[in-house]
Amino acid sequence: MKKWETIIGLEIHLEIKTKSKLFCSCPNQETSKPNQNICPICLGHPGTLPQLNKQALKQGIKLGLAVKGKLADFCNFDRKNYFYPDLPKGYQISQYQLPLIRGGEIKTELGKVRLERIHLEEDTAKLFHQKNNSQLDFNRAGIPLLEIVTQPELKSAATAKNFLEELQKIVRYLSISQAEMSQGQMRCDANISLRPLGDKKYYPKTEIKNLNSFKAVEKALLFEEKRQKELWEKNTPPLYQTTRGWDEKNNCTRLQRGKEEKKDYRYFPEPDLPPLKIKELEKQGIKIREIENELSELPLEKKQRFIREYGFNKDQAEVLIQEKTIAHYTEKVISELQAWLLSLETVEGSPQEIWENNKAKFSKLLVKWLIDFCLPLSKKTKKSLERITPENFAEALIYFYREKKLNDTMIKFILAEMFENQCDLDIVLMETDIKDAMNKKYDLNTIIKQVLDDNLEVVKKIVVEHKTQAIKFLIGQVMKKTEHGDAKVVEDKISEQLINYVNKFKDN
């Protein structure tokens, strides 16, 4: 039986974070009102002249340098000609012959992905198809995009998905784009073809569109790989390039049209925009050295370092580096922890030895209370993690480790108080009896009464059928509502109130 090799290439369109559009001063921002952020330039009126957005150019250079691409000495813009209603000028200003960046690579968990090019181009309008008509919203027309094209050498749907996830993290770290696929800020066209194993020839590819999530990219590629494999096995491989859309509802691709080739776009240099000479950019206020200095450690490198230096496992490190602000907060906490450990009289050795000896236990504490409690609390309340300063968080971890009598419920109470009131650990600890403070804050009697009234069937089992084990369910419900509270105290108070329900069920 023949075996087949899968060949995948990706084309990603990334919305760049700028104040204005690529060639005009219209705001580059989301708005629910159609056709508000428009002007004669982005509508393609005759006689208008585009002017390049320098911030968009700077962002493109930044990404190119971050992925070790080659910055062009000289590049220009081209007109990409094709007819479609969402194209106000009848052509799109893009880059073809001389792109801003050539080459580059992005390292992922599944291997290195080489890039062919990164170039600037303008976005098109948005087309809405209705039952009897179609409508156009030109707010998106002219928004700056970076098109990122990979080499056609990815071998699996999983690799493609992993690459896109890594790319999203990188552009977020560099503050180039939010890259939310569900909001159209990052759009991907996936090209796929098969060939007999060992054959070096490229066969007609299928371009898949309508992919609005990483999962959709993976599922669409897996479907198309299976479909094309069946065609090859029947000795009827694809004879020409096609474009297919992903049908999320039915988990399949559907034929849309024949795929254009580069010659069909009739590219020619954009006459209204001067060529870009990189050596002359400093005269326009764009300094390559300054952009290089803005580059930071990329997410995958940071993840590997978190595992190596701090003792986190792969999944823990992934959570902590997902957002640049969280990664920075984590490192600040660890730095403060190290300083606290050095100040303790009970520890001995060099700073490195002291950290190595204590790394495992404090990394475990950090994971438990940062990942499992404080991060969810921050997301739930939509408030900054910095409400507990890294210094205070580190001090709290030291305190939790030394005070063995503290249970998880008490620790949650302490951290929640520090977060809610933005206060130091010492302020919370001024409450001489944490248990009493917890009970007072959450008025346990009132909450218990509410839980009992909401769960009368469980109460009946306890007071009438004497199924005392059912009280554990009530304890859990009370603690879930308060998110705090001592289990023994809660059980005692529930038992006190259950007496009030005996006569109630007798009367019934």
Secondary structure, 3 states (H helix, E strand, C coil): CCCEEEEEEEEEEEECCCCECCCCCCECCCCCCCCCCCCCCCCCCCCCCCCCCHHHHHHHHHHHHHCCCEECCEECCEEEECCCCCCCCCEEEECCCCCCEECCEEEECCEEEEEEEEEEEECCCEEEECCCCEEEEHHHCCCEEEEEEECCCECCHHHHHHHHHHHHHHHHHCCCCCCCHHHCCEEEEEEEEEEECCCCCCCCCEEEECCCCHHHHHHHHHHHHHHHHHHHHCCCCCCCCEEEEEECCCCEEEEEEECCCHHHHCCEECCCCCCEEHHHHHHHCCCHHHHHHHCCCCHHHHHHHHHHHHCCCHHHHHHHHCCHHHHHHHHHHHHHHHHHHHHCCCCCCCHHHHHHHHHHHHHHHHHHHHHHHHHHHHHHHCCCHHHCCHHHHHHHHHHHHHCCCCCHHHHHHHHHHHHHHCCCHHHHHCCCCHHHHHHHHHCHHHHHHHHHHHCHHHHHHHHCCCCHHHHHHHHHHHHHHHCCCCHHHHHHHHHHHHHHHHHHHHHC
